[in-house]
Amino acid sequence: MDGTSNGSAAPITLERVGKRYPDGTDAVNSLSLDIPAGELVVLIGPSGCGKSTVLRMINRLIEPTSGRILLDGADVNSGDAVDLRRRIGYVIQNTGLFPHQTIRANVATVPKLLGWSRRRIDDRVTELLDLVGLDPARYGKRYPHELSGGQRQRVGVARALAADPVVLLMDEPFSAVDPIVRVRLQDEFLRLQATVRKTIVMVTHDIDEAVRMGDRIAVLSQGGTLQQYASPAALLSTPANDFVREFIGSDRGIKRLTVLPVPRDGLTSVSTVDDVQAGPSVSPGSSLRDALAALLDGGTGWVAVRDDDGTALGVLTPTQIALAGAAEAESASVPAQQARPSTVS
Ligand SMILES: Nc1ncnc2c1ncn2[C@@H]1O[C@H](COP(=O)(O)OP(=O)(O)OP(=O)(O)O)[C@@H](O)[C@H]1O
């Protein structure tokens, strides 16, 4: 994906953006950020560092007091605000669904405002409920309180995607659900993103969520000060400073295993182990963390890397996993999508 609009996604550029509230609070101070089309960028940082303010400046719910925000090259504050928001889906914590409207009506909100025909709206709502994994026949006529928190969150995503926006803004979208549902929703969302490829800006407090989901992560400190902007692998291998290092936590070595794929080269020959067919295995797209988990579960001291057709390419030992995890991560300028393992669990 290059940095230009591709019809279904558009790049966002923040140029020295600042927001000073009338009481003198500098919520965001001269923040510059390039968000390429079709990438998922996570904003993370301590409470009150300005994450939500940045998000709400992008869709013009808040106006910057300095600098500019460009969507597909055009200043978001120069055109019509309603037009702008039609191009930007917004998903918030606790979904913000209308409680007295059915799920179908909730998802249909923006298409209705746009004056789409009834038929087109019906088709689109059905398509979107399917896309987020909710059976339209079963859930479409229910009201939000008749769904679980995770299901409501999916409806929130479907509603935000309804008019095919070029950007999706997500403010702590998964924080209101329990940790297990949360991981499932994150995985589902990544699969959805692989299909729709929107430009997504997501705010979270959770570094594991950031590492799992982000193509790039922007770590902010108070006043919206950018401390580092890098792929998860680069952030974990080379934190820019003590602030980032502390923010990531002491287990960054383990976290790195989640974002690095098993190597294809330098595997140990299968001839060095007994009965490779009976032992644990992972696919070449798996993460090093998956490989370590399979190795530990298998109790064999090794894990085979097996192609789709079942051919064992070789085996990995604990030492090899440790060395691959410690290898220098790719530079932050390389799109992180290329580095993310296909299965992250
Ligand atoms: N209307 C306002 N007037 C004055 N200060 C405000 C206003 N809204 C937000 N702030 C301040 O701006 C700063 C940034 O707020 P923001 O909500 O963007 O932070 P955040 O990083 O999203 O926080 P959290 O993670 O706790 O949600 C905070 O210090 C907050 O108190």
The ligand as an SDF file (V2000), in Angstrom:
LIG
                    3D

 31 33  0  0  0  0  0  0  0  0999 V2000
  -12.7600   20.6570   27.5700 N   0  0  0  0  0  0  0  0  0  0  0  0
  -11.5810   20.5930   28.1700 C   0  0  0  0  0  0  0  0  0  0  0  0
  -11.0870   21.6520   28.8560 N   0  0  0  0  0  0  0  0  0  0  0  0
   -9.8690   21.6180   29.4400 C   0  0  0  0  0  0  0  0  0  0  0  0
   -9.0630   20.5400   29.4070 N   0  0  0  0  0  0  0  0  0  0  0  0
   -9.5110   19.4620   28.7630 C   0  0  0  0  0  0  0  0  0  0  0  0
  -10.7710   19.4100   28.1200 C   0  0  0  0  0  0  0  0  0  0  0  0
  -10.9310   18.1820   27.5520 N   0  0  0  0  0  0  0  0  0  0  0  0
   -9.8100   17.5070   27.8340 C   0  0  0  0  0  0  0  0  0  0  0  0
   -8.9560   18.2510   28.5510 N   0  0  0  0  0  0  0  0  0  0  0  0
   -7.6170   17.8760   29.0290 C   0  0  0  0  0  0  0  0  0  0  0  0
   -6.8270   17.5690   27.9110 O   0  0  0  0  0  0  0  0  0  0  0  0
   -5.9100   16.5290   28.2280 C   0  0  0  0  0  0  0  0  0  0  0  0
   -6.0260   15.4260   27.1950 C   0  0  0  0  0  0  0  0  0  0  0  0
   -7.3060   14.7980   27.3110 O   0  0  0  0  0  0  0  0  0  0  0  0
   -7.6730   13.4980   26.4350 P   0  0  0  0  0  0  0  0  0  0  0  0
   -9.0770   13.1280   26.7690 O   0  0  0  0  0  0  0  0  0  0  0  0
   -7.3580   13.7620   25.0290 O   0  0  0  0  0  0  0  0  0  0  0  0
   -6.6470   12.4470   27.0280 O   0  0  0  0  0  0  0  0  0  0  0  0
   -6.5520   10.8810   26.7920 P   0  0  0  0  0  0  0  0  0  0  0  0
   -5.1270   10.5930   26.5380 O   0  0  0  0  0  0  0  0  0  0  0  0
   -7.5420   10.4520   25.7810 O   0  0  0  0  0  0  0  0  0  0  0  0
   -6.9740   10.3660   28.2390 O   0  0  0  0  0  0  0  0  0  0  0  0
   -7.6110    8.9790   28.7230 P   0  0  0  0  0  0  0  0  0  0  0  0
   -6.6220    7.9120   28.3470 O   0  0  0  0  0  0  0  0  0  0  0  0
   -7.7010    9.1520   30.2020 O   0  0  0  0  0  0  0  0  0  0  0  0
   -8.9410    8.8470   28.0480 O   0  0  0  0  0  0  0  0  0  0  0  0
   -6.2380   16.1010   29.6490 C   0  0  0  0  0  0  0  0  0  0  0  0
   -5.3320   16.7250   30.5090 O   0  0  0  0  0  0  0  0  0  0  0  0
   -7.6290   16.6240   29.8860 C   0  0  0  0  0  0  0  0  0  0  0  0
   -7.8570   16.9270   31.2400 O   0  0  0  0  0  0  0  0  0  0  0  0
  1  2  1  0
  2  3  1  0
  2  7  2  0
  3  4  2  0
  4  5  1  0
  5  6  2  0
  6  7  1  0
  6 10  1  0
  7  8  1  0
  8  9  2  0
  9 10  1  0
 10 11  1  0
 11 12  1  0
 11 30  1  0
 12 13  1  0
 13 14  1  0
 13 28  1  0
 14 15  1  0
 15 16  1  0
 16 17  2  0
 16 18  1  0
 16 19  1  0
 19 20  1  0
 20 21  2  0
 20 22  1  0
 20 23  1  0
 23 24  1  0
 24 25  2  0
 24 26  1  0
 24 27  1  0
 28 29  1  0
 28 30  1  0
 30 31  1  0
M  END
$$$$
